[in-house]
């Protein structure tokens, strides 16, 4: 399984101003915006950590996911959530020949914990021998920071601020307990082996 991010979050969607306010950085000076690039980097790092811990995509992005086999013949749980739309399913044979699957053969099953692609008939399309299937889909709460649930947004700001305040520290693996508490209810549930 290979999950590839095809798009990135545009800078305009990042809450740089909110982070500036959270850090209580001065405003109204000639140096306004001087640290925006640094704050953006810490925000992107904090978003990556939160997304990794929760398997959630905060701001909308497009992904490509390649598989060599379906986990179940009629349904496949997707690797991140929330999923907005599956835009393409493509079968790739061992000679790299591609066949786009009709959207009538599958459907998106939205779910808070385990969104999936499901067959509209008896089974998902047969993956060619020594081949693969590639799914292209959009995931995320929305394109704007206001679309992100408040607790997740707060966790990102707190973590980005922690990175900013402790940028000389070598201990980047730890997450403060306040952030862990905010993320706890968003962690994925593992029931019946993740099916």
LINFENRA-V865155 format. One record per residue. NEAR is the number of other C-alpha atoms within 8 Angstrom. Layout:
near->(NEAR,NEAR)
//
This chain:
near->(6,7,8,7,9,8,7,6,9,6,6,5,10,11,9,10,6,8,12,10,8,9,7,6,7,6,5,5,6,4,5,9,5,6,7,8,7,7,13,11,8,12,14,8,9,12,10,8,8,13,11,8,8,10,11,11,13,10,15,12,13,11,13,13,11,11,10,10,7,8,6,6,8,9,13,11,9,9,5,10,14,13,12,9,8,11,8,11,13,11,14,15,13,9,5,7,7,8,7,8,10,7,8,6,11,12,10,10,8,10,8,7,7,10,15,12,12,12,13,10,7,6,9,13,7,4,12,10,6,7,12,13,13,13,12,12,13,13,16,15,11,10,9,9,11,5,9,12,7,6,8,11,10,8,12,12,13,9,11,14,12,8,10,9,6,7,6,4,6,4,5,7,4,5,8,6,6,6,11,9,8,10,14,7,6,6,9,7,6,6,6,5,5,6,6)
//
